[in-house]
Every structure is written in structure tokens, then in C-alpha cells.
């Protein structure tokens, strides 16, 4: 958090929740990238890879769900501003790099506005991963959504921020 930001800006002087007034902020290009994983049994990832899931193209449907979710964030999260988005990209890839079969989702969201799109990127990742779960739950109820997090944001008063590698 930047030094000039109020950490409790979603509360008024009486402690009531409120939507932050961004009217005095400059319109700037803003972007955010988020990522997350859903771990699963090796056989589940094999079936996704082979296109053998009864409900259809898991990664394709999850990509569309993530895009739709980013566009609906202002309706889903009570204090988020509804934003016109200039771009939403959701990428889903098979990931076995950590030795655990998984699908990794990454969302990049852009706008020119007075407030950022971190919540839109995080919402896109969450809904993309929930869609993978929904489409594969009949064969693997032990799937786990994990490590959903902001990777990078740019624009606005606080400028550029990037997560340190872990």
C-alpha cells in the first residue's frame, strides 16, 4: 500500500461501509494480472488434456467464464465500482511443474479509469478455476483451488507494483 492511501478507505467516519469516492482521481491506463491454480488427480488432468470430459472443452469454457466474471465484478462485490474494461485476457494452462497435476489460470485486465482492476483480475481467475471444478467434479471432488493472488498492477496514484517471485 502506498503511504498516501487510507487503509480503511471503504469506511466512513462512523465506521460504516461505503463505496470510495474516486471522482477526484485522474483517469489513467490501469492494468492488473492475477493467477491461481486448481490441483487435481493425474487422471483428471489427463482427461482434460485429451478432451474427454463429458461437459465439453474444460479450458475453453473456463476461459469464457473468467472473461464474463471480470465484466461482472462490480455487481458481485458490493463496494467495487462497475468499470468499462478495455481488455480481458484469461489464459489456462496445464501445470505439472510442482509435481502436482494442476491447471494454472492467469487473467490480465485493462481499463482507462479512475480506479484499478485488481478485483476484476482476481474475480476472473477465481471463476475460471471454479468452472474447471464444476466441469470436473463428477470425476474428482478432491480438486483444490489454491494460491489465487495478484501478480502485478499498474496505473493510478500508487503506480506500478509487482509480486516478488517466490
ABEGO torsion letter per residue (X at the ends): XBAABBAAAABBAAGBBBBBBAAABBBBBBBBBBBBBBBBBAAAAAAAAAGABAAEBAAAAAAAAAAAAAAAAAAABAABBBBBBABBBBBBBBBAAAGBBBBBBBBBBBBBBABBAAAAAAAAAAAAAAAAAAAAAAABAABBBBGBBBABBBEEAAEBBBBBBX
